[in-house]
């Protein structure tokens, strides 16, 4: 099956720092999502990005589908960015697959 | 507040029992998705419904079933519960595809 790997597994930043989170996947996919789960457990869909680059405020994401990876950039991090960031890939051809990575746990210190 | 509601918030039950989790999507959203998050398996997609019809299926066990009703709320039924079914179950809704997906607060299930 499709393998989804996220790196780094853990990240500690000082407020104001920038960071890059990576999501690698082992097979061709049709779609990719990035999620944030805050420390209280709430999940938020950040990006739906099968290819190209998207930006939303201080966050941006880039997916290079041909090379099977996606990057999530967080600029000028804030304490509210803390939590776990997940990527998920979806393949709709053949047997439907919707697979999550194991996440990157981010802690932003004030 | 995402506009997606899930009940109950917490549920404690025993092995072998059956429970029903309920999800009310955001007003106007036709798609409902169910996910399971456990310490062992991480986040897993279970199933998606669109306007009452099953649209996509993931790692949903045969002991689990779901449906979406004409008023668009959805229920996830878990039967013959095992200890390993203890998890946080999320529901999400969208107006169509994954681009505009909003998550509920989850139902935390503990099987003893």
Interface residues (C-beta under 8 A of the other chain):
Chain A: X31 X33 X41 X42 X43 X44 X45 X48 X86 X88 X90 X96 X97 X98 X99 X100 X102 X103
Chain B: X2 X42 X43 X44 X45 X56 X57 X58 X88 X90 X92 X97 X98 X99 X100 X101 X102 X103 X105 X106
